């Protein structure tokens, strides 16, 4: 029986490509997660500008740490 792929599965595959330096895979993840990450950070910080900076920093770290990413949890947890 074939299991349906979820966005979570897709995120894991994209992260494997990011770990290899694939900037298109990285841009895909950024487009997919920026809105929800920014909303979460804005709720926590109560400042939209600071939230945007935090999200940008998270993406910098994601790019740099992609080779150490392990798909044990959702990508959002890693972020």
C-alpha positions in Angstrom: 0.0 0.0 0.0 1.4 3.4 -1.0 1.5 6.0 1.8 0.4 9.5 0.8 3.2 12.1 1.2 2.6 15.0 3.5 4.0 18.5 3.6 6.2 17.3 6.4 7.6 14.6 4.2 8.2 17.1 1.5 9.9 19.5 4.0 12.3 16.7 4.9 13.2 16.0 1.2 13.7 19.8 0.7 16.0 20.0 3.7 18.1 17.2 2.3 18.5 19.2 -0.9 19.2 22.4 1.1 22.0 20.4 2.9 23.5 19.9 -0.6 23.4 23.6 -1.3 20.1 23.7 -3.3 19.0 27.4 -3.1 15.7 26.6 -4.9 14.8 24.1 -2.2 15.7 26.7 0.4 13.5 29.4 -1.3 10.6 26.9 -1.4 10.9 26.3 2.3 11.1 30.1 3.0 8.0 30.7 0.9 6.1 27.9 2.6 6.9 28.8 6.3 7.6 32.6 6.5 4.0 33.7 7.0 3.3 31.3 10.0 6.8 31.9 11.5 6.4 35.6 11.3 3.0 35.5 12.9 4.3 33.3 15.7 7.3 35.6 16.3 5.1 38.7 16.2 2.8 37.2 18.9 5.7 36.4 21.1 7.6 39.6 20.6 4.7 42.0 20.0 6.8 43.8 17.5 6.6 43.2 13.8 10.1 44.5 12.9 11.8 42.4 15.6 9.7 39.4 14.5 10.9 39.8 10.9 14.5 40.0 12.1 14.1 36.9 14.2 12.6 35.0 11.2 15.5 36.1 9.0 18.0 34.9 11.6 16.2 31.6 11.8 16.5 31.1 8.0 20.2 32.0 8.1 20.7 29.3 10.8 18.6 26.9 8.8 20.8 27.3 5.8 24.0 26.9 7.8 22.8 24.0 9.9 21.0 22.1 7.1 23.7 19.4 7.0 23.0 18.6 10.7 19.2 18.5 10.2 17.6 15.1 11.2 14.0 14.5 10.2 13.0 13.3 13.7 10.5 16.1 14.1 8.7 18.6 11.9 10.8 21.3 10.2 8.9 23.9 12.2 10.2 22.4 15.4 13.8 22.7 14.0 13.1 26.3 13.0 
